[in-house]
């Protein structure tokens, strides 16, 4: 697995709620604050809702990297169904994240996904220092993302029940 290939991870959950209820929760940029081990603060910089071009700012911290902040630009919105944002760091777009809500017969499926890159991120520093461990480093970070997404979807389920 190589960073340049833009590894992607996705977690989904079937919820017995109307799609509109799930959409209301997944468009709350503070959703991950409830349980995130890294995200410490998030606020709108431009605009106040999920609309293309609006920007929100996130402040993060972990024991390996320390503290860092990012600006996230909303890049795609299909109201009630899908929204995506690019995470910008000092060298460009470090990742793209998104939520999707798919209606079903008795509820909906909520999906969160993320794709690394294309530009360097904090992870790139570790990969550059240990290129022989690139796949292991990426898999470790994808597992962290997977766990965070599962926790986010647990929170969505809690809020819509």
Helices and strands as residue ranges (DSSP letters): G 3-5, E 8-15, H 19-26, G 31-34, E 39-46, E 55-62, E 66-78, E 82-89, E 92-104, E 107-116, H 122-129, G 131-133, H 134-160
